């Protein structure tokens, strides 16, 4: 990774409930009891990494947040958890006292859209995909009883697209692309042209298995297609911002794509042979990747990832 590193730490009072929020919905009649998602943990201090002049990645507020500062003001890509709101406002204000003009969400989960409201109340304009409106800002469903679980209704986008949209501010061009049927049905990839930075949201979980919200329109094939499209437009210089995990690059994203394809192939072949989820889990289709993506810090356990791939692929089994 060639990006500048300038870390500033801010104290956060937030609780990280990402595991529960980002994990795919886990009910499936053929599956044995699902292990609980990782319990909430105190969030680490927020960290700010400058990846290009004016482009800051804020980590620790839930999903990664990008704060883009320039002559026209601030643009935020994602806003973290509601419980991180005060810490995020503090971090953003330290980056620039200018107003936040636009808020963009890469998906509607509460760890990416939970902090929208405070910025919208101050006059920011929210941009999102059209289908996010259909779900009233609550797509996909999140665990009950969790105050952070619902991305605020105030998170309904004001400007929407079903396809692509460009924003021309701060001396650069920001392209927003709706990538349907990937992590959810309403994900958005954000790319800065001149800065050569791409924020992939939860299509990319750097260093860990992804949550695929199959019940909310997510699919492995859609995720891989979105990554392929991002790779096609990236070079060795491109800064790749994942939804979770450290700031990344093209080579790491390509390795991640290879992992998704390999695990998907194994689960697909097993499904086509008529294997059920218990047998598939026993066959450990992620084994060769667990050291890299299934470590103790991972939000989605290998088994949970395999279950989501199974829920995606099993109904598509030939002959069904
Ligand atoms: Zn997330």
Boltz pocket constraint, residues with backbone or C-beta under 6 A from the ligand:
constraints:
  - pocket:
      binder: B
      contacts: [[A, 22], [A, 63], [A, 109], [A, 111], [A, 112], [A, 202], [A, 243], [A, 244]]
      max_distance: 6.0
